[in-house]
Amino acid sequence: MKAIRVFAPGSADALTVSDMALPSPAQGQIRVKVSLAGVNFIDVYHRRGQYALAMPPSIGTGIGIEGIGELAQGQKVFWLSALGSYAQEVNVSETQLTPLPHTTLTNEEILPLLCQGMTAHYLVHSAYHVNAGEWVLVTAAAGGVGLLLTQLLKNRGANVIALSSTAERAQIAKEHGADAVGIYDQMSTLVSTATNGAGVNIVFDSIGKDYFDNCLDSLAPSGMYLLYGGASGPVPPFDLMRLNAKSLAIRRPTLATYTSTEIERLDRLSDLLSLAEGGKLRYPATKVFPLSEA
C-alpha cells in the first residue's frame, strides 16, 4: 500500500509518498481502509518535530471502512488520533474506532467536524462552559477550528471578537457571525472598544508564543485563557505571579482528554452533525487530493 511518511522532521518537503507493507493488526487492533484522511495542524506539529515521535511516522485523522472485531465488516467508522492514518490502510486500536452515526452529510462534509469540529465543541462545552453575554476572544478565527468555534460560541449567546492574520480573513470570520473582527496588531484597541475597557472573559488561543502576552493582557479580572495550540511556537515559561493581579486562570486542554470514550465522541459528533444538517454550522468545502498529491 501507499502512505505519506516523514523520515526526519522538517518542512512540507519532508513528506514522502512511500510503498510499504502494513504489518498484521496487533492484538486489539483492526485494519481499516481509509476513505478520507484529514490533515490538521497537529500533523504539522508532528512533521516539524514539535511533538516527539518515532521516525518514520505517517499522520492524519480519518474516516474509513473497517474489517473485523465487534464492528461489522464494511461498516463506516471514524477515529481521531491513530498514527499512520495518512495512508491507504491503517491498523487502529479497536477502542479508538467509533461507528459513524447516520447522517445526510457526505464523508467530505463530515471530515471537518471530526478533529476541527470536536475541538471547537469541547472548548465551548467542556473545557469552559461559555455563558450567554460573555465576551470571548478567538485567535486564528478564520481557520478550520476558528470558524466552527465562532459559530458554536454564537449559538451559546456569547459575544465574539475574532482575530486573523489579514483583513480579508477577518472578514471571513465576520461572515460567520463574529461581532468584532480585526488583525492581531489591533487586538488591544479592538478588545478595549468592544468591551468598553472591561476586557474579555475568555480567550481561545491556538497561536501561542507570538501573541501570548497580548492575549493575557486582554482578559478581564477572573478571566480564563484557554491555550489549545501553538502555531507560532510553544509559550515560554513565565512567572505565575503574572496571573495574580487580575486573578486570571490558564488551561492547556487537549482533544484527546475530551474524546477518550466512545460515548464522548458520539455525543460530540452527533451534536455537530445535527447543527450542520440544520444549517447552523457553515464551513468551507473539503479539498480532496489523491494521496500522491496530498
N, C-alpha and C positions, 0 to 999 in steps of 0.2 A: 504494500500500500504506500501512498504518498503522505508525507507530513511536512509541516513547516517546523524547522528546528533551529536552535541557536547554539552554536558551538563555543562561543565566547561572548561576553557582554559587549554591547556596542549600539550603534545607530541602527536604523531600519535595514541597512545593508548587511547586518549580521544575520538576518533571517534567510534561511536556505531551504529550498524545496528538496526533500530527500526521499529516496526509496528506502523503506525499512520494513523489516519483518516484525509484526506485533507479537509479543510473547502470548502464550496461552493465558487466559484470565487466572489470576491467583484465587485462593480461597476467599469467597465473599465478593468477588468481582463479577461483572457482567460485561461482555463485549457488545459495543454499541456502534451501529452505523451512524455517522454524523451527517445529518441533513443540512444543518447550518451551524457554523461556529462563529459566535460573536467575538469581536476583538475590542477590549475595553482598556481603560488607562492602566489598570493593574497589570495588564500584559506588557505595556510599555515599561513599567517598573521592573518586571521580570527580565525583559530584554536588556535593559540598561544595567542590570545587576544590582539595583537598589534593594531588591528582596533576594536574599541568598537562595540559590537553587543549585542542585547538582546539574552539571552540564553533560550532554545537551538536552534541555527540555524542549517540548513543543507545547504551545499555550493556547488558551481560548476557553469560551463558555459555550454550551451548545444545546441544540435540540436534535434528537436522533430517534432511531428505531432500534430497540434492543433485542437481545437474543434469548436469555434463559432466566431462571430464578422464579420468584413469585409473580413477577410481571409476565404477561403473555408475550410470546414471540410476535414481533411486528407491531407491538404497542408503542405509541409515541410517548417519549419521556423527555424530561429536561434535567439539567444539572448546572451547577454554578461554579465549581472550583476544582474540577478534576484536571490535573496537569496532563498534557498530551492531547488535549481536545482539538488542537489546531491541526486536524488530520482527517483522513477518510474514515478511520475507525479508531476506537479507543476503549481500553478496559477501565471501567468505572466501578468504584465501590457501590454495592447494592444499596447501602444506606444513603448514598448521595443522589440516587436516581429517584425521580418523582414523576408519577403519571401526569401527562398533560391534561388539564381539565378540558371539558367540551367547550368549544368557543366557535364563533363565526369568523374569527380573525384567521388570517393566513399565518404560516410559520414566519414569514418575513415581517408581519405586523406584530407577532408575539415576541420576537427576539429582543427588541429594545426594552421590553417590560421585564426581562429576566434580571441581569446584573444591574442595569441602569435603573429600571423601574423599581425593583425591590430595594435598591439602595435609597432612592428617594422616599419610598414607603416607610422603611424602618426609621429613617431620620425624623420624619414628621410624626409618626405614630408611636414610636417606641424609644428611640434614643432621647427624644424630648417630646413631650406631649404639647404640641403647639395649640394655643388657645386663640379664639376669635379676638380680634382687636390688637394682638401683639404685633410689634414691628420686627421684621426679620430681614437680615442682610444675607444675600446669596451671591457668592463669587462663582465665576465660570457659568453665569446664568444662562448663556445661550448654548451650552454644551448638552450632551445627551442626558446626563443626570439633572443638570440645572433647569432645563425646560420642564421636565417632569416634576421636579421639586417645586418649582414656582407654581405650577397648576395645582398640585396637592395642597400647598400652603394656602392658596386662594380658596380651595374647597373647604378648608378649615376656618376661613374667615380672617386670615392674617393679612397684614399689610406688608408688601414685599418691595424691598429695594434691591434691584438687580444690577450687578456689575459685570462688565465684559471687557475684552481687550480693545475693541473698536466700537465706534458709534453705530456702525452697521449691525454688529452683533447685539449691541444693546437694544436696538430697535426690534430685533427678533424676540428678545425677552419681553419687550413691551407688548408685542403682538400676542404673546402667550399669557398675558394677564398681569405682569408686574406693574406696581403702582408708580414707582420712580425708577429710572434707569440712567446709567452713565458708565464712563470708563473708570479704571482704577484710580487715576490721578485725581478724580473728582470725588473720591469716597468721603472725605471729611465734610466737604461742603454739602454734598448730597444728603448725607445722614443728618447733619445739623438742620438743614432746611426742611426735610421731610418730617422729622420728629420734633420740630420746634426746639432743638437743642437738647432734647432729653436723651438721645441715643437709642440704639435698638435693644430689644430684649434678647434676641438670639442672633448669632452668626452661624451660618452653614458655609464652611470654607473648604474647598478642595485644592487651593493653590499652595498653601503652606508658607514657606520661608519668606518669599518676597513681600507679602502683604500682611504678615502676622501682626506686626506692631500696629499697623493701621486698623486692622480688624479689632484688635484688643481695645484700642482707644475708642472705637465706635460704640462700644457697649454701654448701656445704661447701668446704674447701680443694680447689683444682684443679677447681672446678665449672664448668659450662658454661651460659651464659644464651643461649637462642635466642629472639630477638625477631622475631616473624613478622607483627606487626600493630601498629596504633596507634589503637585505638578511642577512647581518651581524648585523643589528640593525639600528635605526634612527641616522642620523648625529646630534651630539650635537650642541647647539647654538654656534655661532662663531662671531667674530668681522668682520663686513662687510668691514672694512678698509683693511683686507687682500686682497680684490679684487682690491684695489686701485693701487698697484704697477705696475700691468700689464693691468689695465683697463678690468678686467675679468667680466663675467656675469654668473649667475647661474639661471637655471629654474628647477622647480619641476612639470613637466606635469603629467597628468593622462589620461588614456584611455577614461574615461567617457566624458571628455571635447571634445574629438575629434571624438566621435561616438554618439553624442547626438541626431542626427536626422537620420531618415531612409535613406535619400539621402547619408549622410556621410558613413553610414555602408555599403550600397550597393556599393558605389563607391570604397571604400577601398577593400571590399571582391572581387568585380568583377576584380579589377586590380590584386589582389593576385592570384585569380583563373586562370586568363589569363597567368600569369607568370608561375604558376605551370604546367598548361596544356602544355605550350610551352617548358617545361624542363629547365626554367630559375630559378626555385626555387627547391632546394633539401632539404629534412628534413627526420629524422628518421620515420619509420612506427609507427603509433599509437599502443600502447599496450592496449588491451581492456580486462577488467576484469568484471565478474559478480558483481553486487552491493554487494553481500555478502562477496566478497574478496577484494573489492576496497580499 
